[in-house]
Amino acid sequence: MPRRRLAVVLDCNGRLLVAGDGLPELDDIPADAIPLGAFGDADLFLTATATMAGRWVDPAAPGEAPLSGLVRDVVLPLALARAGGSVDDPRPGEVVAPLPDRIDAGLVFIGLIRTPWTRRGDCPSHGAPDGPACRIEVDPPWVAGLAGIERHRQLQVLYWMHLARRDVLVQRPKGDGRILGAFTVRSPIRPNPVASSIVDLVGVEGSVLHVRGLDCLDRTPLIDIKPHYGP
């Protein structure tokens, strides 16, 4: 039996889907699709459109087949990372763990973060109050949660480093000769790539927050926003 050829594609609603496995299969894989290797009995490809999407939403709507947890939470983030050229090979001395075959919890991305940086190598190691102005764009269902946010000078922003590897537990930070555990550094490479920054709130325009102090790639998925009461 010939192997199936599947593609990760972006639909008209901005949702990232896998064609096949219960979803409509593509007649032809686009010529510019990036091969991602074998997945079960199929060869998986990533379209150029999907590599630019920067995020995905579980398509668990009527008439659509939801993605399996393994594909949704492990395969797709790593696929996007590989396509974006941001999956680094382990450096000498680093320890890589096997990827999990289960999902313990789910996240809802509530928006996007827009920054000037489109490549990981260009991102600063830490955000700074005098850094460039960035935008936090909250999706329509969650905009009501911003009521009163203009009263806070600083915010804690939590976001999902969707292009980071999740299997390197002992790391050799760039420019640092030490070997360190993932939980002792701020590297985005960690089992759950959750990042947090304290930002200065510059202004509010409807569903958009203008802030300074971020350190992430453009189109990074937003997890949460909280007021910061520190000094």
Secondary structure, DSSP 8 states (H G I E B T S, - for coil): ---EEEEEEE-TTS-EEEESTTS---SS--TT-EEEEEETTEEEEE-HHHHTT-------STTS----HHIIIIIHHHHHHHHTT------TT-EE----S---------EEEE-S--SGGGS-SS--TTS--EEEEE-GGGGGGGTTGGG-SEEEEEEE-TTS-S-EEEE--TT----EEGGGS--S-SSS-EEEEEEEEEEEETTEEEEE---S-TTEEEEEEEE----
